[in-house]
Amino acid sequence: MIRINIKATGSVLLTGEVRRFVEEKVGKLGKLLDPSDQTVLVEVEVGSVSQSRTGDSYRAEINLTFAGGFVRAEATRETLHTALDAAVDDAQREIRHTRTKHRDLMRRGAAKFKDFLRYFNRGK
């Protein structure tokens, strides 16, 4: 179970619809994480950023803490939904990168250890 803290800033109101949308989108990140990890915490901040020339734009920020590390994703788009979609996509990419990096390091270390053992088996 992922704990999600949602914070709304600026002119964005945290309505039931916005809360459900955030929980649905951020819930997808749970598929990429260890289900037995009880330390998973997601902090989502949604807000509006006023820009004079282009009109209003919205910002979504995701901070994800889990046993294997920390992931931060931020996106600014024209609508709140597209900003949150982009931030979730960035977070997914970072989680996959972290998992792949950890797996490759483990495999590389195991290969080095195997080569080390092969060195001692040659002498017999």
N, C-alpha and C positions, 0 to 999 in steps of 0.2 A: 504494500500500500504506500503510495506516494503522498507525502504531506505537501500541500500547496498553500502558500501564503500569497494572497493577491492584494496589491495596493494600486489604487487609482489616484492619479495626480492630474492637475490641471482642470480642464472642463469636463473630463470623463467621469461619469457616474457609474458606480459599481452596481449595476442592476442584476437581476437574476439571469437575464439573457446573456450578459457579458460574462458573468461568473461561470455559467454552464459552458459557454463557448471556450473560455480559457481552460477549464477543467478537461473538456473533451480533447482539445489540441495538445495540451501538456501531458495528458494521460498517455498519449502515444509514445512519449519518451520512456515510459515505464517498460515497454517491450524490449528496449535496448539494454536495460539494467538488470542486475541480479535480483530476482524476486524475493530472495531471502534476506536481502540487505534492508535492515530496519532504519538505517541512518540517512536514507534519501530525503532530501529537503529541496523543494523547488520554491524559489521566490520570484514572483512575476510582478512586474510593475508596468502598468499601462497608463498612458497619459497623452495629452495633446501638447504639441509644440506649435506656437503661433509664429508664422512667418508672414511678413507683410506683402511680399510680392506674389508668392505662389498660393496664398490662402492657408487654411489650417492643414496641418499634417499630424499624424499620430505616431507615437513611439511605443515600442514594446521591448522590455528588457527581461531576460530570463537568467537567473543565477541558479545553477543546479549543483548541489553538493552531494557526493556519494562516496562510498568506501574507496573507490579507485581514483578519485580526484575531484576536480572542480571544473565546471564548464560555464562560460558566460557568453550569452548571445544577445545582440541588440539590433533592432531594425527600425527604420523610420519610413513610413509610407503614407499614401493619401488617405487610406481608411484604416480603422483600427483592426479590422479582420485581416487585411493583407499584411499589416505590420506584424501581427502575431504569427501569421503563417510563415513569414520570412524568418522571424526569430526562432521558431520551432525548427524550421529546416536547417538553420545554422547550428542550433544545438544538437540536432541529430548528426550532422556532419562531424561536429567536434567529438561527440561520444564515440562514434565509429572510429574516428582517427585515434582516440585515446586507447580504445580496446585493441585495435590493430597494432598499435605501437607496443603495447604491453605484451601481446601475444608474440610478436616478432622478437622482442628482447628475450622472452623466456625460451623461445626456440633456439635463438642464437647462443644463449648460455648453455642450453642442453647440448648443442652440437659441439661447443668447445669442450665441455666436460667429457663427452663421448670420445673426442679426439685425444684428450688427455689420457683416458683409460686405454685407448688403442696403443698409445706409446708404451705403456707398461706391459701390455700383452705381447708385444713383439719380442721381448727378451726371453720368453719362455720357450 
